[in-house]
Amino acid sequence: MTSRNSFSGQLGFILTAAGSAVGLGNIWRFPYLAAKDGGGLFLLVYLILAATFGFTLLTTEIAIGRNTQKSALFAYGDLNTKFKHLGTVACLIPFILLSYYCVVGGWVMKYAVEFVTGGGADAAQDGFFGGFISAQYEPLVYTFVFLGITAAIVSRGVNKGIERFSKTVMPLLFLMIIGIAIYSLTLSHTDSDGTTRTGLDGLKVFVIPDFSNLTMEKLLETFLDAMGQLFFSLSLAAGMMVSYGSYVKKSDNLVQSINRIEFFDTLAAFLAGFMVIPAVYVFAGAQGLESSGPGLMFINVPKVFAALGTAGNIIGAMFFVMVLFAALTSSVGMMEGFVSGILEKYPVSRRRCSWLSFLALIGFATVVCLGYNVFYFEINLPNGVKAQVLDLMDYVSNNVMMPLLEIGTCILIGWIATPDTVVNELTLNGEIFMRRKLYIIMIKYVVPFLLFVLLLKSTGIM
């Protein structure tokens, strides 16, 4: 077991935790779900859930970490030995996540390289994305490089590696997001039939809810999509926030830190939609926006940049470099989620542990990459999705393991250790916890019920 590090200060913790949360979940997944679920309606539901459901789980995980001063592997068992197996699940989840997340990170790196080297027009061609991910060797190279950068950062430790990287990248990341978001509002396009669409029109689609064709089935689907998105947006149920919480000094104001992490993450998600949806709407219209799906970033967005000519290649380079930074901040958090546990359990150096983890992940990531050619197959999942290797791993981790872990966490904190465990940690230095009553109601009753509904829907039972 190695001695426990700590963040140098409150700012380091906020930027690191926010960086872990502001990843592909916000930049990639949030915009395409918003497009799928009606823009403004999804945004409204997401904001309500972020302030209640997301706030409750984020607060719980960070408080558990600081209370126990242990990684996710041991923190749950420290509160109650009967719940120690939650720690094992909490370490397995980030390992599974990272084994396919690094593949998507490699895709982002490929597009960043294409645009930076002036090949944006090629990346916008029909079939480019499918041709790349189905190639046998090139995706592996980008995946290994992305994973290697992640391991290098984690191997340098909490202060010199993770915190320093986050302090450097996060301000730059937000500046780039804001700049591209503002630029997207200036776009305009006229179709052959004379119809003109502007970025401001696209912004209205994103922020103004449309209740005209709303049904209970559609509302439930939007509700569950937004709830599932919060796992990605806030880095929940993956050991990351527990581990980062364990590095927070007891003298730091935890209530203030959590509020700021929540704010920055929600702002990043909003700006991601602000940045992507108006731009795609301008060139593809409402129908193209709704049908974009997961390919939004890798198929639709490059076409937008290509339509802008030379300026599009420059903006596209900025966009994909920004997305690459976001992907790395999250991948670092995922690796730390299980590396921190290994360091507590075994007498091994952080450097060796990080690179051994890199080697182990390479094996799983290779299978995911080859899942689009050598190991290609399709199966129908219980939630109705037709899946390949990556989709299957995503389903097991996100749709099954994450809800189960958080249901167990709600039982532990809501009924066994009691909510006072978290409340007392948050008010350790006399801080005022204004959402205390809301937190207690949510952790004991509302959140576990919502998680149970999400689990039933995800497994096809409901």
N, C-alpha and C positions, 0 to 999 in steps of 0.2 A: 504493500500500500504506500502511495506517495502522499506527501503533505498537501493539504488543500490550498489552492490559490484563491485569490479574490480579485474582483475588478478594482481598478485604481480609484474609481469614484462612481457616483450616480450616473453621470453622463456616459461613461463607458458601458455600464450595464444597459441603459436605455437604448443606445445606438446598436449594441450587439444583439439585444433581444428583438428590437425592431427590425434589424437587418435579417435576422433569422426568419422573421415573419414575412417581411417584404421580399418574397421570392417569386418563383414562377406561378405560385398559387394566386398572387395578386396580379402580376403583369400579364400572365397568359390565361389562366383559368377563369378569373373574375370577369374579364371582358366578354369571353365567349358564352359564359352562363348568363350574363346580363343581356346579351343579344338574343339568346335562346328564349329567355323568360320575359321578354317584353320591356327591357331597359329600365324605365322608371319604376315599374312594379317590383322588379328584382332588387333594385337599389333601396327602395323603401323598406322591404322586408329584411334585407341584409342589415341595414342600419339599426332597425329595432332589435334584431337578434344579436348584433354586435354589442349593443349596450346592455343586454340582459344575459343571454345564453353564453356568448363569447367572453364577456367580462367575468362571469362566474367561474368558468373553467380556467381562464388565464390567471385569475387571482389565486385560485386554489393551487395550481401547479407551482407557481412562483413561491407562494407562501410555504408549501410543503418542502421545497428545496431549501429555503433559508432557515426554516424551523429545525430541520434535521441536519443541515450542513452536509448532506450526502447526495450522491447522484441518484437518478431514478431507480437504479438497480437495487439500492438498499433503503431509499427514503420511505417507501411504503411500508416495508417490514419494520422499520424503526418506529413507526406510529402504531402498528399492530402486527405482530408476527404472523397472524392468520392471513394477512394480505400481502405477504412478501412476494407471492407469485405475480402480483401486479407489476413489480419491478422488473421481473424477467420479460414480461410482455412489453413493458415500456422501453426496453432496450432492443428487443427484436424488431419492433416497428420501425425505428429509424434506420436500422440496417437494411431491412427490406425496401424501405422507401428510397434510400440512397442508391441501392443496387439498380434501380431503373431511373431514378431522378438524374443520375449522372449521364445516362444515355440521352435524355432530353436536353441536359446541359450541353452535351456534345453537339446536338443539333443546333442549339443557339450559337455555339462557338463557330460552327461551320458557316452559318448565315452572317455572323459578324465578320469573319474573314472574307467572305464573298463581297460584302458591301464595302469594307475598308479597302480592299484591293481593286475596287471599281467594277466588280462583277455583279452588281445588283440587278441589272437587266436580265442576266442569265438566271438568277435565283427566282425571278418573277415568272419564268416560263412555265407553262403547263407541264406537269410531269416531273419537274425538277425535284420537288420534295420527295415524291414517291420513289424516284430513281435513286436519290441519295440514301434514304433509310433502308432500301432493299439491297444496296451494294454490300459486298461481303467484307471489305476491309476498311474502307474510309471511315464509316461510322465508329468502328472500333478505335481508330487512332484518335479521333476527337474525344471520344468517351474517356480513354485512358489519360489524355492530357488534362481534361477537366477534372478528373478524379485525382490526378497527381497534384494539381494546384491546391485542391481541397486538403489533401493529406499534408502538404508542405505547410499550409497555414496552421492547421490543427497541431502539427508536431512542434511548433514553436511555442505553444503554451497559451494560457488564458490572456496574459498581458501583452507579451511580445508578438503573439500570433493573432489570435481571434479578436481581441479588443482593438489592437492597433489597426488591423485590416478594416474593421467596422468603422472606426473613427475616420479613416481615410476615405472609404468608399461611400458611406451613407450620405454625407452632405453632397458629394458629387452626383450620386444617384438621384437624389431629390431635385437637384438643379436641372438635370437632364430631363427628368419626367415632366417637370413644370414647363420647361422650354418647349418640348415637343407637343405637350398638351395645348399650349397657347397657339403654337403654329397650326395645329390641326383645325382650329376654329377659323383660320383665314382661308381655308381651302374652298374651292368652288368648282363645279363641273356641270356641263350642259349635255344632255343626251341627244341622240340624233333626232328625237321627236320634239326637241325644244325644251324639255323639262330640265330646270336648273335646281340643283341641290347644293346647299352650303354647309360648312362646318357647324354653324349655329343651328341649322335644322337638325343635324345629327345629335347635337347636344340636347336639344329638346326631347328627342327620342330616348336619350339616356336618362334624363333627370325627371321628366314628367310622366307619372304613372298613367297608363291607359286601362281604364276599367270597363271599356265598352263591351268586350267579348270575354270577360272574366267568368270562369266557372269555378266551382268548388274543387274540381279535379285539377284545374290549372293552378289555383292558389296553393293547393297542397304540394304540387310538384315544385312550384317556385319556392315554397317554404322549406322543403327538404333539400333542394339544391343550395339555397342560401346557408342552411345549417351545415351541410356537408362542406361547403366552401370555407366556413369559419375554421375548420380543422386545419386547412392549408394556410389560410390567411394569418392565423395567430400561432401557427406551429404548435397546435395542441395535440395531446395524446401521442407524443413521440419522444418523450424523455428530455426534450431540449429545454423547455422552460423550467423543469424541475432542476436540471443540471445547472442552468444559468442562475436560477434562484439561489442555489447552494453557494455560489461565488459572491453573493451580495453581502456587504458588511452589515452587521447588526445595527450600526448607527445610521444607516441610510434610510430615507423616507420611502418605504415600500409602496404606500398608497399613491404618492405622487408619481413614482416611477411607473407603476402599472397604468395609471391614467394616461401618462404620456406615451407609453408603448401602444396602448389602445388607440389613442388619437393618431399617432404617426402611421400605424398600420391601416386604419380606416381611411386616412387621407391618401395613402399610397394606392389603395384599392380604388378609391373614387377617381384619382388622377389617371390611373391605368385605363379605366373606362372612358374618362374624359379625353384621353390621348388616342385610343384605338377606335372607339365606336363612331365618333363623328367623321373620322377619316375614311373608314370603310363605308359608312353610309353615303358619303359624298359620291363615291365612285361605283358602289354596288347597289345602293338603294335599300329600302326596307326588306325586300325579299332576299337580296344577297346577304344582308346582315343576319337575318333569321336562319338561313341555311348554312352559315359559315362553320359552326361547330368547332371541334378542337383544332381544325386546320386554320383557324382564324389568323394566328400569328405567322405560320409558316407558308401559307398559300395566299390568303387574301391581303394581308398587310404588305408583303413584298410587291404585289401588283399595284397597290396604292403608291408606293414609292417610285415604281417604274413609270407610272403615269405622270410623275412630276418632273421627269427629265433629269438633268444634271443635279439640280437641287435635291431631288429625291434620293440620289445615291448618297449624298452627304448626310441628309436627315436619316436615311436608312442605316448608315454606318453608326450614327449616334444612338439610334434606337436599339440596335442589336448589341452594341457594346454595353449600353445601359442594362438591357435584359440579362446579359452575361454577368455583370456585376451582381444583379439581384439574385440570379441563380446560385452564384458562388456564396453569397452571404447565407443562404438557406442550406446549401450543402455542407458548409462548415458547421452549422448548428446540428445537422443530422449526424455527422460523424462524431461530434462532441457528445451527442446524446448517448452513444454506446461506449465510446472511448473512455469517458469519465468513469463509467461503471467498471470497466476492465482494469483501470488504474487503481481503483479502490480494492478490487478483489485479488489482483496478482502483483507481485513485486517486479514490475517491468517499467522501463522508462517510457515517457510519453512519446518520444521520437520513434522508438521501436514499435510501440503499440500502434501508432498512426500508420506506419508503413506496412506492418503486418495486416492491418485492417484494409489498407489499399490493395494488397495482394489478394485477400479473401474476396473483396468486392469485385475485383477484376473478373473472377470466375463467374459470378452471378451476372455481372453486366454484359459479359460476352454472350451468355445465353440469351439475354434480352435483345441485344443487337442482332444476333443471328435468328431471332424469332420472326424477322421480316423476310428471311430467305431460307437458310438451311433448316431451321426448326419451325418453319411456318405451319400454323394450324389455326383453326377457328372453332370455338365452342360457344354455346349460348349460356350466359350466366343467369342466375336466378332473377336478377333485376332486369332481364330482357336485353342486355347488351351483348353483341357479338364480339368475342374477345380473342386476342392473340396473347403472347407471353407477357408483354408489358401490361396489358389490360387486366390479365388474370392476377398479377402481383399487386396491381393497384386496387383491385377489388378486395382481395384478401386483407390487405393492410388497412385501406381506408374505409371499406364498407362493413367489415366484420370486426377486425381486431381493435380499431380505434373506438368505435362505440362501446364495445365490451369493456375496454380498459377504463373509459370514462364513467360507465355505469358503476363499475367497481369502485372508482374514486369517489363518486357521489355517495355510495353506501358507506365507505370508510369515513369520509369527512362529515357527511350529513347525519349519520346515525351511530357510528362506533366511536370515533375520536371526538365527534361533535364539532359544529361550526366554530366553536370558541377557539379551537386550535388555530384556525386561520385568522379569525378576528383578533385574537390576542397577539399574533405575530405581526399583523398589520398596524396595530396600535402600540407596539412595544415601546416606542419613545414618546408616547403621548399624542400620536397623530390622530386626526379625526377621520373616521371611516364613514362618510356620509351615506353610502349605499349599504350599510350594514343589514338593515331589515330586508332589503331586496335580496341581498346575497344569501341570507339564511333561508328564505322562502324558495329561492331558485335552487340551491344546492340540495335541499331536502326533498322537494316535491317536483318542481317544474322541469328542471334539467334532466333528471333521470327518466321522467315520463317521455320527454321529447327524444331522448336518446333511444329509448325502447321503441318508439314509433319509427325512428330512422332505421334502426336495426331490422325491424319487421319489414319495412319497405325495401331495404337493400337486399335482404335475403329472399325477396319474392313472396313472403308469407302474407303480406298485406297488399 
